[in-house]
């Protein structure tokens, strides 16, 4: 008896699906299908944690869309008319490093960290959606030609990035707010997100 084309197609699809699931790395104690669901859930959860940090004021203030650095939880324009200037470090008379040193000044409230500067204009995030920020982050033509591994290192090891969790106090001596995700959670989320292919869930 000859099989109809429809049944042949279904049979081939089932066999293909079995081979795909069988070749996928497994999480102990779960079926292949459950493993796929778990991986997707972890990837989405990690993506959301990463975005919760990148969209927090501590990060967004240094990723402006108008070349004007922002300040505080209200993200108001930097006092004294500061602007991007030369090489993302302001202008000669008002260079970022005139006030911002390699560490926080707890007396004046001026924040500081190594190589303090605005993010490059190509990495402007202000006004973008979470998905658009992720797209720009992953685009090598806009992220400083960084590979996934270099992005992981930048986001989990760079002192200026990690300053977000040690932002010191403001001019009134009040502690600055920190991202809603802990530093260790963020680092782990970055690694998991990239390990799962740096997928943007909305795409």
Protein Blocks (a to p, Z undefined) as FASTA:
>chain_A
ZZdfklmmmmmmmmmmmmmmmmpccdehiafklmmmmmmmmmmmmmmmmmmmmmpmklmm
mmcfkopacedjkopacehhiafkjohlapfklgfklmmccbdcfknopacdehiacddf
klccghpafklmmmmmmmmklnoopafklmmmmmmmmmklmmmmmnojafkopacdddfb
dfklmmmmmmmmmmnopaafkZZ
